[in-house]
Each structure stands twice: as C-alpha cells, then as structure tokens.
C-alpha cells in the first residue's frame, strides 16, 4: 500500500462555539458551510474551494470534550491494511472502522507522538470521479499518461 496514493480527502474541526468558528472561517477564507446535522449531532459540511479552484472539503461539529482536535482524513484503498500499518509502525487505532452509509469507511488513530490520523476508504475504492479527472477530494487531476503508475516517487 505504500505505492498507493494517500491524499488528505477530508478534515473535521471540533468547535466549542460553532457559530463563532463558522463566521471566522467564512470571513477569513471564504469557506461555505451547510448544516448537515443527523440525529443528535450538530454537524456542518465545509466547502473550501470555488468553481475554479478546488479545495479539500471538511466538516465542523460541536465539540464534546476539550480533548478533541482537528483530524485530517487520509484516503486509502484499504482501511484494514492502513489500520494494521499504523499499529505495526508504533501508532494505535483509537476509533475502529465505522461505515459511513453510502460513502465508505472511516477509522481514527494516532501516530507515535499522539497526533490524530483519520482514515477514509471510499465506497468506490478511490475510483476518481468524473471519468478520472478528479481526486477523492474533488480536486481536478492533471491529465497524465502516468496517472495509474503506482511506483513510489524517487527522491
């Protein structure tokens, strides 16, 4: 899996005062928020890009405890393999694999220094949208004959 593309595909921001933070991010960066609350959870989807400049989208939710921090979700073709790799390399999984209906699966872990890492496995296994022109995050891909090259980058 080291040769697969693992990009940040989503982020989540916990907020003590969601309205204050929504105003902050809207005024500073022009992000767009939409209330997508389900059941008893307050949740707002965040669109960071524009029609011409795509961005990585995310979400904001009402903070449940002081310990909650921003989590960046990294796309992976196999959440089970990524969870095993995190454990093998000295991190650990804090929230096991959960299904997000119609979207895929998520899990959350921490790296060896305690930084949160979100994992996301797309329902369509990371197949690019719009006939191969977008990434999972919605960012436009540069057309390339090397798109499906899974060899590791040389340094």
N, C-alpha and C positions, 0 to 999 in steps of 0.2 A: 504494500500500500504506500510505501514511501515515494513511489513514482507517480501516484495519482495526484490530481490537482486538489489541493485542500485550501480553499479560499474562505475568507470571512464572508458568510452569507446572510447573517442576521445579528443584531445586537439587542440587548434588553437593558433598560435603565430603571432601577428601583427609585421611587420618589416619595419623600415624606409629604411634600406638598405638590401633587401632580399639576395643579393649575399653574402654580408659580414656575415650575420647570418647563411646562409646555410653552408658556409665554417667553421664558428665557431662550429656549432653543428656536422658537419661531422668530423672535426679534433678532437674535444674533446670527443664525444660519439660514433662516427662511424655511425651516423644516415644516412639513404639513402633518397634522395629527388628525386621526379619526377614531372616535370611540368605538371599540370593538369588544366591549365587555361581554363576558359569558358567565353565566351562573352568578356566583357571589364575588367574582374577581373583577376589580376595576382595571381595565387594560385599554391602551391607546396604541394603534398602529402608527408608525412614523415613516413618512416618505421623505428621504433626504435628497433625492435627485430632482431633476427637472425634465421637461420633454426632450431637451437637447443634451443634457449632461446627466447620465445615470448615476445613481448612488447605491449604497448598501442600505437597505431598509431595516427597520427595527421595531421595537415596541417599548412602551413605558407602562409600569404598573405601580400601584400603591404599595409602598414598602411595608412589609410585615414585621421586620426586625431591623435593628441597627446594623447587623452583620451582613446584610445583603449588599452586594456590589454589582457594578456593571459586568455583564457577561457577553463576550463575543462568541458567537456560534460559528464553528468551522465546518464546512461541508466535507462529507466523507462518503465514499461509495459503500462502506461497511461500518456501521456504528459499532457492531460487536467486535470487529478487529481493532478499531481505534480505541475502544474501551480497554481491550486486552493490552495494547501497546502502551497506553498511559500507565497502567498498573505495572507492566514489565519495566518501564523506564523510571520508576520511582514516584509517580503520581498516584492518585487514587480517585475512584469514582464516588461522588457524593450524592448524586441523584441518578438512579439507574434508568435504563431505557424505558421511554414512555412514547406511546403513539399519539401523534397529533393528527386527528381524523382528517383524511383527505390530503394531508401534506407529507407525512413521513414519520420519522422518529427523532427524538432528542434524548440527550443524556448530559449530565454536567459532572465535571471532575475538577481536580486541582493539579497543577504542576508540582514538582518537588519543593517549590518555595511557597506554595499555598495560593497561587494565582488561579482564579476561576477560568475554566475552559469549557465552553459549550460545544456539543457535537450535534450535527444535523445530518441525517440521511434522508434524502429526498425520496418521496414515493416512487418517482420515476428514475431512481438510481442516478440522479445527477445529469440526466439527458438534457442537453441545452435546449432552451425554449426557442421559439420562432425559427425553426429549421436550422439550428446550430449557430445562430447569431448572438445569443445572449447567454450569460452565465446564470447560475442559480440565483445570484443576487439581482439579476436583471440588467447588469452592466453589459453594454454591447461588446462583443468579441471582435477582435481584428481578424479578418479573413486571412487564413494561412494554410498552406499545404501541410504544415506541421501540427495542426490542431490536435490530432489524435496520437501524437508522439508522446509516449509515456516514459521515455528515458529521463533520468534525473538531469537537471541543469548542471553544466560544468562550471567550476568556479575558477 
